[in-house]
Amino acid sequence: MKNMKNIFINSNLSSIKIWDIESSCDVISDNESQWEKANFVVPTFDYGPVRPISIDSYIKDEIIYLKTIKQLRKKEFEMIFGFDYGDFKKDKIIALSLHNVKIF
């Protein structure tokens, strides 16, 4: 089994444009088999613990798409994915510029 990538946001969250993507979007549905498992390292606002969560990721044309797999009860995760406090939706997809992340 190959090691999963770690994805970090390398900018201040308030300065990043995050797009909410419909899962029926042509870019996504035509490339369903190209999603890869990754660890998304959720940043923190208050110097609390930085916590990774398993997600699916897909990169195309300098855009990285992130798709939720399971819930992380952390306000920063909920904010990034556009969830209300305590809400979660599996397979929710967001996109951001590849320039705003580091991948290891």
C-alpha positions as CSV (number, residue, x, y, z in Angstrom):
1,M,0.0,0.0,0.0
2,K,1.4,3.4,-1.0
3,N,1.7,6.2,1.5
4,M,-1.0,8.8,1.4
5,K,-0.2,12.4,0.6
6,N,-0.5,15.1,3.3
7,I,-2.2,18.3,2.2
8,F,-1.6,21.5,4.1
9,I,-3.2,24.9,3.5
10,N,-0.2,27.2,3.4
11,S,-2.0,30.6,3.6
12,N,-4.3,32.4,6.0
13,L,-7.7,30.9,5.6
14,S,-9.4,34.3,5.4
15,S,-7.3,35.1,2.3
16,I,-8.1,32.0,0.3
17,K,-10.9,31.7,-2.2
18,I,-12.6,28.4,-1.7
19,W,-15.2,27.2,-4.3
20,D,-18.1,25.0,-3.4
21,I,-18.4,22.4,-6.2
22,E,-21.5,20.5,-7.2
23,S,-20.7,16.8,-7.4
24,S,-22.4,16.6,-10.7
25,C,-19.9,19.0,-12.2
26,D,-18.4,17.7,-15.5
27,V,-14.8,18.2,-14.3
28,I,-15.5,15.9,-11.4
29,S,-17.9,13.3,-12.8
30,D,-15.8,12.6,-15.9
31,N,-12.7,11.8,-13.7
32,E,-14.2,9.9,-10.8
33,S,-11.5,7.2,-11.0
34,Q,-8.7,9.8,-10.6
35,W,-9.5,10.7,-7.0
36,E,-6.7,9.8,-4.5
37,K,-6.9,9.3,-0.8
38,A,-5.0,11.9,1.2
39,N,-4.6,13.3,4.7
40,F,-5.9,16.8,4.9
41,V,-4.2,18.6,7.8
42,V,-6.8,21.0,9.1
43,P,-5.2,24.3,10.2
44,T,-6.2,25.8,13.5
45,F,-7.1,29.4,14.4
46,D,-6.4,29.3,18.1
47,Y,-3.1,27.4,18.5
48,G,-5.1,24.3,19.3
49,P,-4.1,20.9,17.9
50,V,-3.6,20.5,14.2
51,R,-5.6,17.4,13.1
52,P,-5.5,15.4,10.0
53,I,-8.6,13.9,8.4
54,S,-8.8,11.4,5.5
55,I,-10.2,12.9,2.3
56,D,-10.3,12.3,-1.4
57,S,-8.3,14.7,-3.6
58,Y,-8.1,15.4,-7.3
59,I,-5.8,17.9,-9.1
60,K,-6.5,19.4,-12.5
61,D,-5.4,22.7,-14.1
62,E,-3.8,24.2,-11.0
63,I,-6.9,23.5,-9.0
64,I,-7.1,21.0,-6.1
65,Y,-10.5,19.4,-5.4
66,L,-11.1,18.0,-1.9
67,K,-13.9,15.7,-1.1
68,T,-15.1,14.7,2.4
69,I,-15.1,11.1,3.5
70,K,-15.8,11.4,7.2
71,Q,-16.6,14.1,9.8
72,L,-14.1,16.0,11.8
73,R,-15.7,18.0,14.6
74,K,-13.5,21.0,14.3
75,K,-14.6,24.5,13.5
76,E,-11.9,25.1,11.0
77,F,-12.9,21.9,9.0
78,E,-16.6,23.0,9.1
79,M,-15.7,26.5,7.9
80,I,-13.4,25.3,5.1
81,F,-16.1,22.9,3.8
82,G,-19.0,25.4,4.4
83,F,-20.8,23.3,7.0
84,D,-22.9,24.7,9.8
85,Y,-21.7,23.9,13.3
86,G,-22.1,20.1,13.8
87,D,-23.3,19.4,10.3
88,F,-21.6,17.1,7.9
89,K,-22.2,15.8,4.3
90,K,-20.2,12.9,2.9
91,D,-18.8,13.6,-0.6
92,K,-19.0,17.4,-0.2
93,I,-16.5,18.9,-2.7
94,I,-14.6,22.1,-2.5
95,A,-11.8,23.5,-4.7
96,L,-9.0,25.9,-4.2
97,S,-5.9,27.0,-6.1
98,L,-3.0,24.6,-6.0
99,H,-0.8,27.6,-5.0
100,N,-2.6,27.7,-1.6
101,V,-1.6,24.2,-0.5
102,K,1.6,22.2,0.2
103,I,1.6,18.5,-0.6
104,F,4.0,16.1,1.0
